[in-house]
Amino acid sequence: MRRGMECAIYQELTDEWEQIDCRQEDGGCKATLARLADLRPDEFAWIRMDEPGQEELQQLADHLGLHRLAVEDAVHAHQRPKQERYGDVLAVAVKTLWFVERTSDVETGEVMIFLGPSFALTVRHGAADPAAEAARRLAQQPDLARLGPVSVLHAVTDVVVDAYTQAAAQVRTDLTELERCVFSPAREDLTEQIYSLKREVVEFRDAIQPLVPVLQPFATARQDWPHEVAPYFRDVADHLTRADAEVRAMDDLLSSVLDAHLAKVSTWQNDDMRRISAWAAIFAVPTMVAGIYGMNFAHMPELDWRYGYPCALAVMALGAGFLYRAFRRNGWL
């Protein structure tokens, strides 16, 4: 179900954005198409859609010349980060990502960005909306907006990569706290928490890692793009590479933390087994003495001796005490 559509026309002569009224019954589609038909050479349109249906997106797709496969990807989402060229239209899929502090979960969404000669179309799925922040940044950077529809691609990817960096910092904080707990003297089983955080980091890695080779080509000068845009994409690619390295490091560190915790749990179990074995050995002495004299043979030494019973108790106590002291000295108890 589509949540809404927005359309803005950038006018290079005035460095202003003209907002199209999209409050009509058809979601502003007719008004948008009419305005797109009257675009001047010094203007380009940015259409933003939230979770559109097939029929709703198809109306725009027919006018903009979007490929059927590109429309299908935009409607159904669940794409890996990628770029595809359909004639004059470039389609880029990017995973959005945000960190939920309450549950320490990494949630993901998706944005499809379509660039044509005179338009940019962004289709969002998920709670995160990078287009809103990207529009704010473009409004404050008219020099970038003058570069045309490619400025929208840069602004959106810049916002998405910044969100990656913020999420990585939050995950790092949780990881540091887990490390502190793992190496603390407290005996607490953290296996589930470590595995849960590792699963979130893997989801993080699956969103960010495939995007690296997608953005790298944008950092080089392209014949169909203004050469001024290359430094902007190099900056985004640099931030993305650093975020990717951070996520990889956290993934490796979590594996080490999990191994260290499992080794610590194994040590706890060994300590417990040593204590159990030590107490079993201590109680084995009186059990052995009592067992010998409980065999009920008719002729056994000391059965008729007056001090036999106190002597047997003394042997039990001395044997158990000796073992207790020995185990205590060796750290078994």
C-alpha positions in Angstrom: 0.0 0.0 0.0 1.5 3.4 -1.0 1.9 5.8 1.8 2.3 8.9 -0.4 4.1 10.6 -3.3 6.0 13.9 -3.4 7.4 15.7 -6.4 9.7 18.7 -6.7 11.1 20.5 -9.7 14.5 22.0 -9.4 14.9 25.2 -11.4 18.6 26.0 -12.1 18.0 29.7 -12.9 16.6 30.4 -9.5 18.2 27.6 -7.5 14.7 26.9 -6.1 12.6 23.7 -5.7 9.0 23.9 -7.0 6.7 21.6 -5.0 4.0 19.8 -7.0 0.6 19.4 -5.2 0.2 15.6 -4.8 -3.0 15.7 -2.6 -5.4 14.8 -5.4 -7.4 11.6 -5.4 -4.9 9.9 -7.7 -2.1 10.8 -5.3 -1.0 13.7 -7.6 0.0 11.4 -10.4 -1.8 13.4 -13.1 -0.4 16.7 -11.8 3.1 15.2 -11.7 2.8 13.8 -15.3 1.5 17.1 -16.6 4.4 19.0 -15.0 6.9 16.5 -16.2 5.7 17.0 -19.8 6.5 20.8 -19.5 10.0 20.5 -18.1 12.5 23.0 -19.5 16.1 22.1 -20.3 17.3 23.9 -17.1 14.9 21.9 -14.9 14.8 18.3 -13.5 12.2 16.5 -11.4 12.6 14.5 -8.3 9.7 12.2 -7.5 9.6 10.4 -4.2 7.3 7.4 -3.6 6.7 5.3 -0.5 5.9 1.6 -1.0 3.9 2.1 -4.2 1.8 -0.6 -5.8 2.4 -2.0 -9.2 -0.4 0.0 -10.9 0.5 3.2 -9.1 4.2 3.0 -10.1 3.4 1.8 -13.6 1.7 5.1 -14.5 4.9 7.0 -13.9 7.0 4.2 -15.4 5.2 4.4 -18.7 5.9 8.2 -18.9 9.5 8.0 -17.7 10.4 5.0 -19.8 11.3 2.6 -17.0 12.0 -1.0 -17.8 9.4 -3.6 -16.7 12.0 -5.4 -14.6 13.1 -2.2 -12.9 9.5 -1.5 -11.9 9.1 -5.0 -10.6 12.2 -4.6 -8.4 11.0 -1.3 -7.1 7.5 -2.7 -6.1 8.6 -5.9 -4.5 11.9 -4.7 -3.0 14.2 -7.3 -1.3 17.0 -6.6 -3.7 20.7 -6.7 -3.0 22.5 -3.4 -3.5 23.2 -3.2 -7.2 23.1 -0.9 -10.2 21.5 -1.7 -13.6 21.4 0.3 -16.8 18.2 0.3 -18.8 18.8 2.5 -21.8 19.1 6.1 -20.6 17.9 5.2 -17.1 20.2 4.1 -14.3 18.6 2.0 -11.5 20.5 1.8 -8.2 19.2 -0.3 -5.2 20.5 0.7 -1.8 19.8 -0.9 1.6 18.7 1.5 4.4 19.6 0.6 7.9 18.9 1.8 11.4 19.7 0.6 15.0 16.9 0.1 17.5 18.4 0.8 20.9 15.6 -0.7 22.9 16.1 -4.2 21.4 19.6 -3.7 20.1 18.3 -4.8 16.7 19.6 -3.7 13.3 16.6 -3.1 11.0 16.9 -2.7 7.2 14.8 -1.2 4.4 15.4 -0.4 0.8 15.5 2.5 -1.6 15.5 2.2 -5.3 16.9 5.2 -7.2 16.1 5.8 -10.9 18.1 8.4 -12.8 17.1 9.7 -16.2 18.2 12.6 -18.3 15.7 15.0 -16.6 14.4 13.1 -13.6 15.2 11.2 -10.4 12.7 8.8 -8.9 13.2 7.3 -5.4 11.1 4.4 -4.2 11.3 3.7 -0.5 10.5 0.6 1.5 10.9 0.4 5.3 10.8 2.9 8.2 13.9 4.9 7.3 13.4 7.7 4.9 16.8 9.0 3.6 15.0 11.1 0.9 13.7 13.6 3.4 17.2 14.3 4.8 18.7 14.2 1.3 16.1 16.9 0.1 17.1 19.1 3.1 20.8 18.8 2.2 20.2 19.6 -1.5 18.2 22.6 -0.5 21.3 23.9 1.4 23.7 23.0 -1.4 22.5 24.6 -4.7 25.9 24.1 -6.3 25.4 20.3 -6.0 21.7 20.5 -7.1 22.9 22.3 -10.3 24.7 19.0 -11.4 21.3 17.6 -12.2 19.5 14.3 -11.3 22.9 12.7 -10.3 22.9 15.1 -7.3 19.9 13.2 -5.9 21.8 9.9 -6.2 24.7 11.4 -4.3 22.5 13.0 -1.6 20.5 9.8 -0.9 23.6 7.6 -0.8 25.4 10.1 1.4 22.5 10.0 3.9 22.4 6.2 3.8 26.1 5.8 4.4 26.0 8.3 7.2 23.3 6.1 8.8 25.6 3.1 8.4 28.3 5.0 10.3 26.0 5.9 13.1 24.6 2.4 13.4 28.2 1.0 13.4 29.0 3.2 16.4 26.0 2.0 18.3 26.7 -1.6 17.6 30.3 -1.0 18.7 29.0 0.3 22.0 27.0 -2.9 22.6 30.0 -5.0 21.6 32.2 -3.2 24.1 29.7 -3.8 26.8 29.5 -7.5 25.9 33.3 -7.7 26.0 33.3 -6.2 29.5 30.7 -8.7 30.7 32.5 -11.7 29.1 35.8 -10.9 30.9 34.2 -9.9 34.2 34.4 -12.3 37.2 30.6 -12.8 37.2 29.4 -16.2 36.1 26.8 -15.2 33.5 26.0 -17.2 30.4 26.1 -14.6 27.5 26.0 -17.0 24.6 22.6 -16.0 23.5 23.3 -12.2 23.7 26.6 -12.6 21.7 25.0 -14.8 19.0 22.1 -12.3 18.8 24.5 -9.4 18.3 26.5 -11.4 15.8 23.4 -12.1 13.8 22.6 -8.4 13.7 26.2 -7.6 12.5 25.8 -10.2 9.8 22.6 -8.5 8.6 24.5 -5.2 8.7 27.4 -6.7 6.7 25.0 -8.1 4.1 23.6 -4.6 3.6 26.8 -2.7 3.4 29.3 -5.0 1.8 27.6 -5.4 -1.6 27.2 -1.6 -1.8 31.0 -1.0 -2.0 31.5 -2.2 -5.6 28.3 -0.5 -6.6 29.4 3.0 -5.5 33.1 2.7 -6.4 32.5 3.3 -10.2 30.6 6.5 -9.4 33.8 7.9 -7.8 35.5 8.0 -11.2 34.6 10.5 -13.9 31.8 9.2 -16.2 31.2 10.5 -19.7 27.5 11.0 -19.1 27.9 12.9 -15.8 29.3 16.3 -14.9 32.9 15.8 -13.9 32.3 17.9 -10.8 30.3 15.2 -9.2 33.2 12.7 -8.9 34.8 14.2 -5.8 31.4 14.0 -4.0 31.1 10.3 -4.7 34.7 9.7 -3.7 33.8 11.1 -0.3 30.8 8.8 0.0 32.8 5.8 -1.2 35.5 6.6 1.4 33.0 6.7 4.2 31.4 3.5 3.0 34.7 1.7 2.9 35.5 2.8 6.4 32.1 1.6 7.6 32.5 -1.7 5.8 35.9 -2.2 7.5 34.4 -1.4 10.9 31.6 -3.9 10.3 34.1 -6.6 9.2 36.2 -5.9 12.3 33.2 -6.2 14.6 32.1 -9.5 12.9 35.6 -11.0 13.5 35.8 -9.6 17.0 32.4 -11.1 17.9 33.6 -14.5 16.7 36.6 -14.1 19.0 34.4 -12.9 21.9 32.1 -15.9 21.4 35.1 -18.3 21.4 36.4 -16.7 24.5 33.1 -16.9 26.2 32.6 -20.6 25.3 36.2 -21.3 26.6 35.2 -19.5 29.9 32.0 -21.5 30.1 34.1 -24.7 29.6 36.4 -23.5 32.4 33.4 -23.0 34.7 32.2 -26.5 33.9 35.7 -28.0 34.6 35.8 -26.1 37.9 32.4 -27.5 38.8 33.5 -31.0 37.9 36.7 -30.7 40.0 34.6 -29.5 43.0 32.2 -32.4 42.5 35.0 -34.9 42.1 36.8 -33.5 45.2 33.7 -33.7 47.4 33.0 -37.2 46.0 36.6 -38.3 47.0 36.2 -36.8 50.5 32.9 -38.6 51.1 34.4 -41.8 49.6 36.7 -42.3 52.7 33.9 -42.6 55.3 31.8 -44.5 52.7 34.6 -47.0 52.2 35.1 -47.6 56.0 31.4 -47.9 56.6 31.1 -50.2 53.7 33.8 -52.5 54.9 32.3 -52.8 58.4 28.8 -53.2 57.0 29.6 -56.4 55.2 28.2 -58.4 58.2 30.8 -61.2 58.2 30.9 -63.2 61.4 34.6 -62.9 62.0 36.0 -59.4 61.4 38.8 -57.7 63.5 37.9 -55.0 66.0 34.2 -56.0 66.0 34.4 -56.8 69.7 37.0 -54.1 70.5 35.7 -51.5 72.9 37.3 -48.6 71.0 36.5 -49.9 67.5 33.6 -47.5 66.9 35.4 -44.3 67.9 38.5 -45.5 66.1 36.5 -46.0 62.9 35.0 -42.5 63.2 38.4 -41.1 63.7 39.8 -42.8 60.6 36.9 -41.4 58.6 37.4 -37.9 59.9 41.1 -37.9 59.5 40.9 -39.3 55.9 38.2 -36.8 54.9 40.1 -33.9 56.6 43.4 -34.8 54.8 41.7 -34.9 51.4 39.8 -31.6 52.1 43.1 -29.8 53.0 44.9 -31.2 50.0 42.1 -30.3 47.5 41.8 -26.8 49.1 45.5 -26.2 48.8 45.4 -27.2 45.1 42.4 -24.9 44.4 39.9 -27.7 43.8 37.5 -26.4 46.5 
